[in-house]
Amino acid sequence: MSAQAEQLLLEKLRALPPERRAEVEDFIDFLSDQAKKRAAWDRLLAIAPALQAAGIPPMSTDEIDAEITAARAERRARLQQAATKDDPSADNR
């Protein structure tokens, strides 16, 4: 993106009311999350041939669900720990 196009975009953003700017920020976060998920998926697909060549059997749906559940629990724990670290009064809630 050229500097001029970037400046024009910033001017448009600044002209929006705060609630609309929040919507734009949410949309940007959504797009960023989508890009991260796509990159993770691409990395996973890139190693699939090596896993197959190594004779590692594919995971079952139940195994995949268990891995997802465990990863989400770990993420929630990290976020909770970070929130508690940032707000010491959160321990007393």
C-alpha positions as CSV (number, residue, x, y, z in Angstrom):
1,M,0.0,0.0,0.0
2,S,1.4,3.4,-0.9
3,A,1.9,6.0,1.7
4,Q,-0.8,8.1,0.0
5,A,-3.3,5.3,0.1
6,E,-2.4,4.6,3.7
7,Q,-2.9,8.3,4.6
8,L,-6.3,8.3,2.9
9,L,-7.4,5.2,4.8
10,L,-6.3,6.8,8.1
11,E,-8.3,10.0,7.3
12,K,-11.4,7.9,6.5
13,L,-10.9,6.0,9.7
14,R,-10.5,9.2,11.8
15,A,-13.7,10.6,10.2
16,L,-15.8,7.7,11.6
17,P,-17.6,8.0,14.9
18,P,-16.1,5.9,17.7
19,E,-18.6,3.1,17.5
20,R,-17.9,2.6,13.8
21,R,-14.1,2.7,14.4
22,A,-14.6,-0.1,16.9
23,E,-16.4,-2.1,14.2
24,V,-13.5,-1.5,11.8
25,E,-11.1,-2.6,14.5
26,D,-13.1,-5.8,15.1
27,F,-13.2,-6.5,11.4
28,I,-9.4,-6.0,11.2
29,D,-9.0,-8.4,14.1
30,F,-11.2,-10.9,12.3
31,L,-9.2,-10.7,9.1
32,S,-6.0,-11.1,11.1
33,D,-7.3,-14.2,12.9
34,Q,-8.4,-15.7,9.6
35,A,-4.9,-15.1,8.2
36,K,-3.3,-16.8,11.2
37,K,-5.6,-19.7,11.0
38,R,-5.0,-20.1,7.3
39,A,-1.2,-20.0,7.9
40,A,-1.5,-22.6,10.6
41,W,-3.6,-24.8,8.3
42,D,-1.0,-24.4,5.5
43,R,1.8,-25.4,7.9
44,L,-0.2,-28.5,9.0
45,L,-0.8,-29.5,5.4
46,A,2.9,-29.0,4.6
47,I,4.0,-31.7,7.1
48,A,1.3,-34.2,6.2
49,P,3.5,-36.0,3.6
50,A,6.3,-36.3,6.1
51,L,4.0,-37.8,8.7
52,Q,2.6,-40.3,6.2
53,A,6.1,-41.2,5.0
54,A,7.1,-41.8,8.6
55,G,4.3,-44.2,9.0
56,I,2.5,-42.1,11.6
57,P,-1.2,-43.1,11.5
58,P,-3.8,-40.3,11.1
59,M,-5.6,-39.1,14.2
60,S,-9.2,-40.2,14.8
61,T,-11.9,-37.6,15.2
62,D,-12.0,-38.3,18.9
63,E,-8.3,-37.7,19.2
64,I,-8.5,-34.5,17.3
65,D,-11.4,-33.3,19.5
66,A,-9.4,-34.2,22.6
67,E,-6.4,-32.2,21.3
68,I,-8.6,-29.2,20.5
69,T,-10.2,-29.3,23.9
70,A,-6.8,-29.5,25.6
71,A,-5.4,-26.6,23.6
72,R,-8.4,-24.4,24.3
73,A,-8.2,-25.2,28.1
74,E,-4.5,-24.3,28.0
75,R,-5.2,-21.0,26.2
76,R,-8.0,-20.2,28.7
77,A,-5.7,-20.9,31.6
78,R,-2.9,-18.7,30.1
79,L,-5.4,-15.8,29.4
80,Q,-6.8,-16.1,33.0
81,Q,-3.3,-16.1,34.4
82,A,-2.4,-13.1,32.3
83,A,-5.5,-11.3,33.4
84,T,-4.8,-12.1,37.1
85,K,-1.2,-10.9,36.6
86,D,-2.4,-7.6,35.1
87,D,-5.1,-7.1,37.7
88,P,-4.1,-8.4,41.2
89,S,-7.6,-7.7,42.5
90,A,-8.9,-10.4,40.2
91,D,-7.6,-13.0,42.7
92,N,-10.3,-11.8,45.2
93,R,-13.2,-12.3,42.8
